[in-house]
């Protein structure tokens, strides 16, 4: 009987090994990486295998150089990135120099010691003065930062690989500065950065734009992102998920579900990307179409095309451009309409913010609206009521079902052709001096952020085409 039990156990182990090997192969993990992991006693789980495959894809000429892993808390992301750096990269590339950055927290040293003992228990190494030394000359420097200024001590030093835990605690300026230190002279190894993080923090916006948006749109070039949740880690204790679900508001959505469309103080907290963003939206035969515009030069000019079908507002397409004049915008807008078989003459209306009707500072006496009219685009004054506009969009967004509230289906759909609007809406905050209004925010020096797409879309959503005769 004992022999039979041992035989069954051996068969189960063999089957599990075959399943792991096949799962790793399907994920794209090279066999040599898997062999190193298993020899060290590290058995990666499926989501971790996705990360390891992305990390090794950095070896490929033209492959990515920035790999992110995370979202919700608890998917085993710290374990995975440390294993990738220490068990695979440092072992296969002699003399590799790694900077492993961690945010200083209570018991940070103890946490790292636990991680080191768990991952490197089967690997020959020494750890002195915050540096891991491996027999082949590879070194992993453990760095800590409490404030952003602490990052400066690592700048200007060459690191083949940089690992950043909790990347959204850094600003884009500091992240870019670290990238400048990410270079190598090692033959056959391309410099790279591995990042782990949760939604939220000072770096939420740039991280989302850099990693999350390309991953959602399946347009990743230099980046890869692996989405993970607590369900992806079988080693979490049974109460961990329950503890995460005790959070409320944006913390619940961020820590439990890894929702990147959140922020503390978020105005449009019912935004749901999966329910609202749709591909291939089109104007149905016989349906009304109209446009809205928010003008700018230093600020972008933003324009959207709208329609309505089956009681739902549809945002069909988007034009967004900085540092361009009215004739250039007019051409782009007409091209946008042409993509949908429309001309300006098909529109029920074209609304714009009040500033385009202002003559101040214009020696010719012509308004921006006059200039657009010269190109066949007659602009109407938009409804500028900010509070009612924000409330109306909240109503259109609906609500996802929760433990205390029933779901309300969205009454709006936004096309994937509108990336600026999709990026903008979930980032908007309450105005602390007028909580029922959205806080005004400008774009940064790189043209990121800003509330211009929202203002433009608000004009269009408040327009009621049934109240207007066709004016073109």
FENLIN-V142132 format. One record per pair of residues at least 6 apart in sequence whose C-alpha atoms are under 6 Angstrom apart, sorted by the first residue. I is the first residue (numbers start at 1). GAP is how many residues later the second one is. Records with the same first field share a line. If there is no record, write none. Layout:
BEGIN
I=GAP / GAP
END
This chain:
BEGIN
27=23
28=25
29=24
33=55
40=82 / 83
48=32
57=6
58=6 / 7
59=131
64=158 / 159
65=127 / 157
66=126 / 127 / 157
67=127 / 156 / 157 / 158
68=126 / 127 / 128 / 157
69=127 / 156 / 157
70=126 / 127 / 128 / 157 / 158
71=127 / 156 / 157 / 187
72=126 / 157 / 182 / 183 / 184 / 185 / 186
73=182
74=156
75=153 / 154 / 155 / 157 / 158
76=157
90=6 / 48
94=42 / 43 / 44
95=42 / 43
96=42
97=41 / 42 / 62 / 63
98=42 / 43 / 61 / 63 / 64
99=41 / 42 / 63
100=41 / 42 / 43 / 62 / 63
101=42 / 43 / 62 / 63
102=42 / 63
103=41 / 42 / 43
104=40 / 41 / 42
125=8 / 9
126=6 / 7
130=12
131=9 / 10 / 11
132=7 / 8
133=6
155=26
156=25
157=24
158=23 / 25
159=23 / 24
160=22 / 23 / 24 / 31
161=30 / 31 / 32
162=31
163=30 / 31 / 32
164=31
165=30 / 31
166=30 / 31
167=28 / 30
168=33 / 35 / 36
169=32 / 33 / 34
170=33
171=32
182=9
183=8
184=7
199=55 / 61
200=63
211=14
214=6
244=12
250=12
253=6
261=165
265=164 / 165
266=162 / 163
267=161 / 162 / 163
268=158
270=129
276=137
277=136 / 137 / 138
278=137 / 138
279=136 / 137
281=35 / 134
288=19
289=17 / 18 / 58
290=15 / 16 / 57 / 58 / 59 / 60
291=13 / 14 / 15 / 59
292=11 / 12 / 58 / 59 / 60 / 164 / 168
293=9 / 10 / 59 / 163
294=7 / 8 / 58 / 59 / 162
295=6
297=25 / 26
298=25
300=21 / 22
301=19 / 20
302=17 / 18 / 151
303=15 / 16
304=13 / 14
305=11 / 12
306=8 / 9 / 10
307=7
308=6
312=99 / 100
313=99
314=98 / 99 / 100
315=99
316=99
317=100 / 101
318=100
337=6
345=127
348=117 / 122
350=29 / 30
351=28 / 29 / 30 / 31
352=29 / 30
353=29
356=12 / 13
357=10 / 12
358=9
359=6 / 8
382=77
387=50
389=69
396=14 / 15 / 16
397=13
398=10 / 11 / 12
399=8 / 9
400=7
401=6
421=32
429=9 / 10
430=8 / 9
431=6 / 7 / 8
441=9 / 10
442=8
443=6 / 7
END
